[in-house]
Amino acid sequence: MKTPWIPEDQLYKAMERNEAFWSGNLTGGPLLWLTVQNQHPSGIAPVPPETDEEQWTDVAYQLAKTEHNLATTGFHADALPVHMPWLGPDQFAAWLGGDLSFSTQDNTSWTKPFVEDWADFPDFEINRNGRWWQTYWATMKASVARGKDRWTTAYPDLHTGIDALGAMRGPQRLMMDLINEPDTIKAAMAQMTRLWISVVDEVSALILPTDQGTGNWTGGWSAGRFLCLGQNDLSCLIGPDMFEEFCLPDTLACCRHADSIIYHLDGPDAIRHLPTLLAIDEINCIQWIQGAGSPLPSQWIDLLKRIQDAGKSVQVLYAGAHGGSADFGAEIDSLCSHLDNDRLFILADVDSTAKASFIMDRIRARTT
């Protein structure tokens, strides 16, 4: 990987430590992705188009915004510049026939359910001539071209599987379908797996030849296929037995199509599925998201230890409403004293270089 925004010695060390983390060979303390927004003010941010939809779909604006944001960000410790083109969490459902609506303020998109009867959709196929795939793919290609020797273009945040089915059918109706039409939903999930693999293969063919490595929305970097799984928000509505019946086959197949996997465990309602996930050898790391306004990661030490005791690494997040204003001294002291530091991934986005330096110094003091 190359980038003008990180000194060469720091860059090579960060790449080496990221790879060591995914292979289970990290030493010298936690993997630390530490960023400071607007550390290097430069130029004028691009003027956003008038409508929310244009702000999400105007490829030129998206790339200008990305370049400005990355150029002004301070990358510290093991952090690297990564950009993930996407059209929001329901983009996969849109590729299959939905129509997207956007909210820039809430940083999300959604589709109206469009499946009235699963019998009308015996086979799912991505419409690669459709507007939403064409927009996504144009943004991906533009990011790869503009990011040459500057940033990594990441795999998309793919809410496939049960989440995509929920977007297509509507969450409440899908929950009833799990009970009333289990075989239909299992067949639909198998199709989702097939399509997930096809998208990952297409994206891999685009980004791997750049030698900029890969990433995803969770942070982290690798030269190989590094993907996030667990974009199964609707799994929080079902119990462990249903998760194993409907979601586990998809999760296993997707895990086996990547080199490194981080699983997104999204809040307390997802903890019920942890025993199933910890038994999957291919999952390298569990990302714990406690939820906005919930107790900080240091208050979940027993959970984090449970993950590490099962042989997995664990990631914790401090950004925005998810702990961005935490007492980092207390957090670091607790995490570093109770957990295996070499299997800990801390991702923090902070508001000053002074705070970034404090965090790095505090971790160094706790791990040397």
KATA-V974925 format. One record per pair of residues at least 12 apart in sequence whose C-alpha atoms are under 6 Angstrom apart, sorted by the first residue. I is the first residue (numbers start at 1). J is the second residue. Records with the same first field share a line. If there is no record, write none. Layout:
I = J  J
//
This chain:
1 = 211  212
2 = 149  150
3 = 149  150
14 = 78
18 = 221
19 = 222
26 = 342
27 = 342
29 = 341  342  367
30 = 341  342  344  345
31 = 345
32 = 77  78  345  346  347
33 = 78  79  347
34 = 76  79  348  349
35 = 74  75  76  349
36 = 73  74  349  350  351  352
37 = 73
38 = 72  73
39 = 72  73  74
40 = 72
41 = 72
52 = 102  103  104
53 = 102
59 = 139
81 = 151
82 = 151  152  153
83 = 153  154
84 = 153  154
88 = 108  109
89 = 159
90 = 110
93 = 164
95 = 126  132  133
96 = 126
98 = 111
99 = 111
113 = 167  168  169  170
114 = 168
115 = 168  169
152 = 212
154 = 214  215  216
155 = 216
159 = 231
161 = 189  192
163 = 232  234
193 = 250
225 = 258  259
226 = 259  260  261
227 = 261
228 = 261  262  263
229 = 263
230 = 263  264
236 = 269  270
240 = 273
255 = 282
261 = 283  284
262 = 284  285  286
263 = 286  287
264 = 287
265 = 287  288
266 = 289
267 = 289  290  291
284 = 312
285 = 312  313  314
286 = 314
287 = 314  315
288 = 316
292 = 321  322
298 = 331  334
313 = 343  344
314 = 344
315 = 345  346
316 = 346
317 = 347  348
318 = 348
319 = 348  349
//
